[in-house]
């Protein structure tokens, strides 16, 4: 007989399944029936074909290769990636539905990550907006545009928690915090998939990379991740759970191994956690060759072995490598894989194709143009760029600029239409990009422009003189620096995350003119500014802001818009501090100002002693340059009057937290009010702070408002070392403030 807890767990799984079906507006019975009726007619070869995601180069010119068309005709391919020619898409689909044995439609996929034609800020930038509407509308626009090319499956959202800015793919990530990442995950999935999966503008989403890819040692891409089971559940899992709860139809396995097992071959992960714990009922796709990469990982002896491991783990579709295609039949004949296992994988894929109504509507409707670069899309891209931009420093209210002043626009990213689009912007046409220089020209601003450096890594000082000359005849210098797009993203990790090339030298040379300098950074990661920040008066982080970046920055610089972003990652002083994140553990010897000993304060010839006896670096200290959640606006806010509905909480009621926020400056502005919680004592040690809520307020000068948060039992739960998810009685601290390193503090007890 089943015990009560098993029964409850099972009803929960069934309930979740029903909810997900209801959300996707499908009838379980009908879809299941359709899948089994179809599968009854399919040959073994055809079934194996459905598991095959074939890559083509987006640049294929001329005609489609005959062999490829024949493979589709024979039912040997289930999905394609990177077929970016509309007539090829139509031709392949026509062959699939009209000539293949059972007319099963193909699924076309693409990395539509932060826009298709209209490019939005990179995902780390979108995360800085802390704005779910912005995340949702950006992915909706991306879906509308991309689906007009026949793409119906995007490899996004990327949901890898990233705590190390050296890692190139931090650019694609939602940042370091699981709570924020989970909110964004839901928004992205809703945006990509839209209201109905069967809508011709719906792209099925892919929550990737499952899991722990962002925990690569030293930020070196593809590297090993060691993550204990509690950390995996508490930090890395929440955004995936949110995406799956929102109905994400696919999940991509990560390249990396976790605790010795490559993600693409990990049954506990793909079957235990993904299917059973999270109730995922879509299909799992490998990353590019990640199944056969289990050979160099030292986990599979050869291709056939790799296929066997991946199938046993529960990996449904193979991207680009062909281990299933080549060896699955043999594995079945040898009894290493059963037909039942194969049928499970195939059914997962077909179910999604039915949900998308691809059988009825396999082609792009003629009238679906995608409204590429429609004014509305560009407007949303501009809004997203404004909301993503983080003001880090603004000495003496240097910004907004006085409109009558003449500016010198200098720097390697001031007029680089391709670079400001960032990583994963294959389809964005740079001719549509508004750079800062084009925006200033269009708005008739009085400015001089000299790049000074041709590109971000340029080490030559040969144009410094010209740059200094324009600085001298201007009132203020706007230096657009940072990283070219290619310096972040996949396989583009850096050990030194300061401004590359001779940018620091040029800024120092410009500072000698005595003109105030605004440093505007376009980059895929936080940049270490320790060598340079004292030379400049203001710093703006624009990330790679996308198609409308120049226009957004123009409006921010002149105060027609306010920089709306707050950091979704801790910004370090130097790469040597990495990994550094706000929700760390306290340690037995937490660092504090009174104990800190700087390297220069150690007496020469000092005898060995345990300096300060706390967890810090002698040189870089223990605090970041800018904390998680940080960002300035153009006005000031004061927080007061923190009130809690009770000092005690039980599982029956939630707590209400209220705080008064007042605009004490002289212009209307927005602030992002953040709520953090600390569980003081746990059966495993708990982070010093965890984000549990945020709200944006907009106030006129002198106006104030009361911001209210609810803390529910759910907010206090975590996975302990038995992997029990729950809340433990005890003391909790809370903070409400403008970022993770400050705030009004109170506490309560959970009983
Ligand atoms: C490899 C990347 O890791 C993944 O994110 C991407 O979706 C695939 N390549 C397909 O391009």
Boltz pocket constraint, residues with backbone or C-beta under 6 A from the ligand:
constraints:
  - pocket:
      binder: B
      contacts: [[A, 111], [A, 155], [A, 208], [A, 287], [A, 288], [A, 490]]
      max_distance: 6.0
